[in-house]
């Protein structure tokens, strides 16, 4: 079962597409976080969603929010994907141990070996304030994240 509104967001430490370590707890007290889990880099729906975030980054930065996107791809795959699509926010690799963070958030599809489309809006205190989980083929609505941020 996915993490619910009101739950403390599980802390994690993952490598980004540049090999740098990113910890969720590093944002506590300073920024809200939109945590996006997505199945795979280079796939149609995932590329569309992440490019929409790219095209609307000011809507997040203006709301004192860091976007973190997580997949089960390797950091090498994520580096090429980010370069190809011009993604300038962190793409985090939940590759090894495979799906550990996705499982902690309840969005890992064991039968597929990847995360489903889970989104978690986390406030500056590390509490989940809004969430949605979509099936693999179902794109999410970015405007819903922004509305959730406006309530913080």
N, C-alpha and C positions, 0 to 999 in steps of 0.2 A: 504494500500500500504506500502511496506517495505521501511525502511530508505534507502536513496540513497547515492551514492558516492558524497562527498563534504558536506554532512549534518553534523552538530554537533551531535555526538552520545548522545542520551538521557542518562543522569546520572541515576543511580539506586543504591539501597541499598538492598542487599539480604543476607540471611543466607546461609553459605556453609554446606557441609556434616558433619562438626564438630560443627555447631552451631555458628560459628564466623560470624560477619558482614563483608561483602565485598562491597565496594563502587567503582564504575567505576572511579569516579573522584580521588580516591587515587592513581591511576596510572599516572595521568596527569603530564607531565614534567619528568617522570622517565622511563616509559615503554610503548611500543606499546602493544596493546591487540588484541588477536584473540578471539572474542566472538562467541561461537558456541551454537545455540539453537538446541535441539534435542527433539523428542517426548517423549520417555519413557525409563527409566532405565530397564535393563534386557531383552530388545527386541533385536532381531538378528542384524539388521542393525545398531542400536544405539551402541550396544556393540562393534561391529566390528569397527565402526568409532572412538569411544573413546579409544579403545585399540590401534588402529593405531597411534593416537595422543600420547598415553603413550609410545609407542615404538619409537617414533620420537621426544620426548621432547627436546633433544639437538638442533634440528633444530630451535626451537623457542627460547630457552634460549640463544643460540649463536647469535640470532638476537635481543636481548634485548626485548623479548616479553613474556607477561604473557598470558597463555591460561585460559579462563573462560568458562565453559560449563554450560548451563542453561536448566533445564527442569521444568515441572510443577509437578514433584514428590515432596513428603515431604522430609525434611532433613533426616528423619529416613531411608527412602528407599534409599536415595542417600548415606548415610553412609555405609549401608550394600553392596550396589552395588560397591562403591569405594574399600571397603575392599576385596570383592570377586575378583575383576578384577585388583587389585593393581594400582588403579588410584591415582596418587599423586599430581594432580593439582586440583584446586577448582571445585566442582560440586555445582552449585548454585540452590536453590529452589525458583521457581516462583509459589509456591503453593497457598499462600494467601497474599493479595487478588489474587485470582486465575487468573494467566496469565497476571497480570498487566504490567510486563516488556515486555513480549512477544508481548502484544498488542502495547506498545509504539514503538516497533521496527517493527510492522506490520507483524509479523510472527505467530500470534495465529490463529489457525483454530477453529472457533467458533463451527462448526458442530462436531468436534472431541474432543474438550476440551483440546487440547494440542498445543504445538508449532510445526510448520513444521521445516524443516532443513534449518535454516537461519544461515549464517556465515557473520560476519562483521569484517574486519581488520581495527582497529582504531589506528591512530598514537598517538604520545606522547602529542599532543595538543588536543586530543579528537575528531578529525575529521575522519569520515569514508572514507577510501581510497580505499576499495575494498569490494565487497559483492557478494554473491550468495545465492539464495533461491531455494531449491529443494523440491519437493513433498515428502510426508511421506515415500514412498518405495524407493526413489532414494538416494543412498549413494553419499557423496561428495568426491572430489579428493583432498587429503591433499597436494599434490604437488602444487596445485593452490594457497593455502594459503601462502606457502613458497615463490613462485614466487612473490606474491603481497608484501610480507614483504621485499623482495630484492629491491623493487622500492622505499622504504621509505628512 
